[in-house]
């Protein structure tokens, strides 16, 4: 565990029923021209209508960038940001999932000709905040609204890479359950398990600390006890609001700590094979936590003590508590019907060498893992999700 640690958060976070109404006051006091980042799926679902009406009510000029690709590569991100720069806006509103928010955060530090997205891949420290941001997530999972991270694919490496700089932390965040009320179950499930991975990884990370532990444990409590109902019942707004808060808390845990081998090994699956990020994390979550269990048993037992609720038994030894947590992770993924085999994506033994090499290259996250992951370990973990 770290001996020194920091926590950096958005300036203002608004949550609860009707939280979206704060768009009007935020842009009214902060902006003269707004660029709204979104995508066609959000527009098709009608989720952009109220934010735009509130910006209009504030009397602020705005434009919409809605051609954002899902899980973009660095060059696609740069193309969108070039369009943003031409708008010369002084405020950004992002309405969408992780990819939308990630590009919007990059745009907030790239309203300059001093550096490009590819420059930040090599040296994230170049970035400085140019334009303030408001993040309105439409999924409860990525936690991008809380983190200083932006994830982009690098085509020539067939790998997703995280650009991390504190300047990309959002200035304002709105968490409103109505924005995820009609989210398709498949997407709600994958993004929700992404948040679950964030919480459990950050709590069992070598960089775990009192700040990250506080947010990770609360996120895990909310997710373990709300994710299934939030995904299964479109009208369970209490569970959906709990998941939005949990995803934000898990993002705050990332900011103070960091993810581990689940995310490290999932990045090649997204970068090369374009498996959705939440799905690849869900596939790896149980196998990696089983692998890690001997090194983080006491931490997993502490998670049990916090989240088990009705299934909790006093006096269990740590190994039984940690085993319960791992079983519960597996139950959640199965209940949500997330794909659990790479075979569904046409990935087989012939792809192993490439996957292992790419996964082992994500050293930024592997160093956080409490149990060392060797290339042979990575090979066995990938094989486990090929069967």
Number of C-alpha atoms within 10 A of each C-alpha: 14 11 8 8 14 11 12 13 19 19 11 12 18 17 16 17 14 13 16 21 15 16 24 19 13 15 23 17 10 14 21 15 19 22 23 25 25 26 22 15 15 18 14 9 12 11 19 21 11 13 20 18 13 19 23 15 13 18 15 17 13 19 15 17 18 17 13 21 16 14 24 21 20 21 16 17 24 19 12 19 23 17 12 23 16 9 16 13 19 17 20 27 28 29 27 26 25 25 22 29 30 29 26 34 30 27 28 27 22 24 23 15 8 9 14 20 24 15 13 19 17 10 14 18 14 15 24 16 20 16 20 21 30 28 29 24 28 26 28 33 31 30 30 28 34 27 28 25 26 22 22 24 24 18 14 8 12 19 24 27 22 19 22 21 21 17 21 30 27 29 19 21 26 24 29 24 28 19 25 23 20 16 18 13 17 15 18 27 28 28 26 31 32 25 30 32 28 31 32 27 29 31 32 31 29 22 23 25 21 18 16 27 21 16 24 34 24 19 29 27 22 22 27 19 16 20 24 19 15 26 26 16 14 16 14 16 19 14 22 28 25 24 32 31 24 30 36 28 27 38 31 31 34 29 25 24 30 26 28 29 31 27 26 25 27 28 29 29 25 21 25 19 15 18 18 18 23 25 25 28 30 29 24 22 25 21 19 25 25 15 15 18 20 14 15 20 20 17 18 26 20 16 22 26 18 14 20 17 12 6 8 14 11 7 8 11 10 17 14 15 25 26 18 18 23 20 13 16 21 16 13 18 22 13 12 19 13 19 17 19 20 20 13 10 13 10 15 16 13 8 11 17 12 12 22 21 15 22 26 20 15 22 13 15 21 24 19 23 25 20 19 14 18 12 14 10 14 20 19 15 19 26 15 16 18 19 11
